[in-house]
Amino acid sequence: MSDIWVFNGNKAHFPSGVFSSLENAKEWIEKNKLSGILTKYPIDIGVYDWAVQNNFFSPNHEKQKLPAFIGSFTSASMEHYHFLDGKED
């Protein structure tokens, strides 16, 4: 397994579901009529490092190399889907 699917509900501070397949995740989201974002995350690599390695991001300032920045980094280049009331938006 090289990646997983993580669901973050609207206004949630932490993920509410982690899935091994897109199909399982979508089924759970639809069944529970959830709203939020489902994102495909790589395993065994941070999003920051993944984005740099795949040329989606290049740090241009020293502050972009600091732990606070790296620890809160996310990338719109990651495969993701938006849901509203269990339906793909």
N, C-alpha and C positions, 0 to 999 in steps of 0.2 A: 504494500500500500504506500503510495507516494503523496497522497493528499486526503483531506477530510472535508466535510461540509459542516459549517457552523452557522446556527441560526441565532440571530439577535433580534428579539422583539422590540418594537417601538418603545422608547423610553426606558429600556432595560439597561442596567449597568453591567450585567454579565450575560453570557450566552445561556439560552434555555434548551438547546439541543445540539448534539454533535452526531453526525451520521457518516457511515462509510460509503453511502451512495446518494446521488442526487434524487433518485426515485424514492428512496425511503424518506428522505427529508421532505420532499414535496407532498408525499402522502400524509405525513404527520401534520404538516402545516395546513393542508386542506382540511383534514379531519377535525382539527381544532380551531379552524377559522382564524388563523393568526395573521397579524400584520407585523412586518419587519423586513430584515434583509438576510438572505441566505448567501454565504460566501464560501468559496472553495479556498482552503488554506493548504499550503505545502507542509509536509511533515519533516521534522528535524532541521528546519531552517527558519530563522526569523523573517518576517515580512520585509523588513528593511533590507536585509542581505539578499533576499530573493529578488526584490525590485532592482537593487544595484546589479546583481549578476545577470539579470535579464534586460538590462538597459532601459528600465522603466523610470529609474530615478538615478540622479547623480548629485551627490552633495556638493553644493557650491559655496557654502559658508561653514565656518568652524562650528557654529551652533547646531548645524545639521549632523554633526558627528558626536554630539553629546548624548549621554545616557537618557536624559529626559526626552529628547527628540526621538531617539531610536526606540525607546520603550513605548511610545505612543504613536508610532508610525503606522499608517495604513496606506493602501494603494488602490485607487479606482481601477487599476489595470488587472486586478484579481477578478476572476470570473465570479459574478454575483447576480442575484435576482431579487427584485423587490416584490413584496406581497402585501395585499390589502384584503383583510377578512378572508384569508385562505386562498385567494385567487392571485395568480401572477399579475403584477401591475405593469 
